[in-house]
Amino acid sequence: MIRNVSTESHPDSLVEAPPEDATSPVPAVTPVTCSDFLQIVEEVKLAIAEAIYPVRIAKGSSGSYFCYSRKREIVGVFKPKNEEPYGQMNPKWVKWAHRTFLPCCFGRSCIIPNLGYLSEAGASYLDRRLGLNVVPRTEVVILSSPSFHYGRQDIQAWKSGKPLPGKIGSFQLFLKGFKDATEFFKEGYDRLGVSVSNSGPSTTIDIDVLQSQQPSNPAVWSDQMRREFQWGFERLVCLDYLIRNTDRGLDNWMVKQSTDPEPSSSTESTSTQPHVSIQVAGIDNGLAFPHKHPDHFRSYPFGWTLLPCADVPFSAETRGYILHHLTSEQWWRDTVRGLRELFSIDPDFDSRMFSRQMGVVRGQGYNLVEVLRRAELARRSGVTGTRQSVWNAQATPVALAKRPVVCVYEEEADALPDPPLMLSRMNSPRFQGANTVKRFESFDTVKPVFRSW
């Protein structure tokens, strides 16, 4: 389990850190510690020992399972490595047929096969490194259960009294109270039923009416609810873009509305009014961290670009938390080191392919910084009218998705700096790693080629 998650400030960052007493405007979707997570995994193992077996999920292209506690409550989702789409033990016969008879129409050429479980854990790690709080805690674990898909020999050995071999895979904590974004956008707006006015009756709004309204501004939402949704959405966008998620549709990110009684602002009244909060969460991150950008023929666009809230410029809350990390060389070195430690768990780990994956991540980070800084410059420039509209249009999630893709590779420098210059850099926080240079590769000059489906 990767524990070296840093939330401290970085002296070498180009953007000032938020105040020390500042708290993230987006609470974690699964606020658990490492010890809490290990206790949940141990609870699942105890439940399996008492014949409370995980249940296979019907959806999806691979074998994934709901895991239960001894109280028969769903506590997590386990995705074994060898039951992924390219895995030998994939239980979905449709995917087996695709892989066997139609290999040219199966899979993604930009994704390394059978590493989805590491992609799930890597997305959770980056989520914690950036303080986004939108990905459920996910780690790599080993579990065994008769409900998993095993070969005939393993099943026969188990029936004769031998233990089943453990399966390595990703274990993601289960999100309670969340619903798919597809369902939320169909009925979530008009189901909230919260009036902006404290005295007037609750109003509802038809989903068709939303198309003509301002982005993420339903009439029944309070200002705080709109801000919470936009903050969570922006963090999901930043994560998806950074890891280049090739499978982000409206069915694999979730929204939760929670209602808590809050005392009325009037001191003379003893009545309470509902306080509704909105949370956004990203699941199914197994098709991310590609070793190259997708081909134009199969570009795998981000599904959230079609939403009205994707046309809203990034907020100051998002810029402040993310830019401080992404403009720090030390943060990048520590993050890549942590991802290498995680990805090297796999027995087929390839250092060269990992470097290519990190080249894509760094390139995505470069574009993300450029767009977030445009949003900051638009706010500070004080321009109005048409110029303000142009600046704002270049600082939205849609503009981010339209930027030319870039890869940034780190390579060893041919020679170290001269001794006087070297001595002058030794006290600098950027001195570490100064013997590396960055090589930019853009698809403006290197076009992706349709090959190796």
Salt bridges, closest charged atoms under 4 A:
GLU43 OE1 - ARG70 NH2 2.92
GLU73 OE1 - LYS176 NZ 3.99
GLU83 OE2 - LYS167 NZ 2.54
GLU120 OE2 - LYS79 NZ 2.88
GLU139 OE2 - ARG128 NH2 3.45
GLU139 OE2 - ARG137 NE 2.95
GLU187 OE2 - LYS179 NZ 3.80
GLU187 OE1 - ARG191 NH2 3.47
ASP223 OD1 - ARG226 NH2 1.90
ASP240 OD2 - ARG248 NE 2.67
GLU262 OE2 - HIS275 ND1 3.80
ASP284 OD1 - LYS79 NZ 2.84
ASP295 OD1 - LYS292 NZ 3.16
GLU329 OE2 - LYS438 NZ 3.12
ASP334 OD1 - ARG337 NH1 2.79
ASP346 OD1 - LYS81 NZ 2.92
GLU376 OE1 - ARG319 NE 2.82
GLU376 OE2 - ARG379 NH2 2.63
GLU376 OE2 - ARG380 NE 2.87
GLU410 OE1 - ARG362 NH2 3.63
GLU410 OE2 - LYS438 NZ 3.35
GLU411 OE2 - ARG439 NE 2.64
GLU441 OE1 - ARG439 NH1 3.41
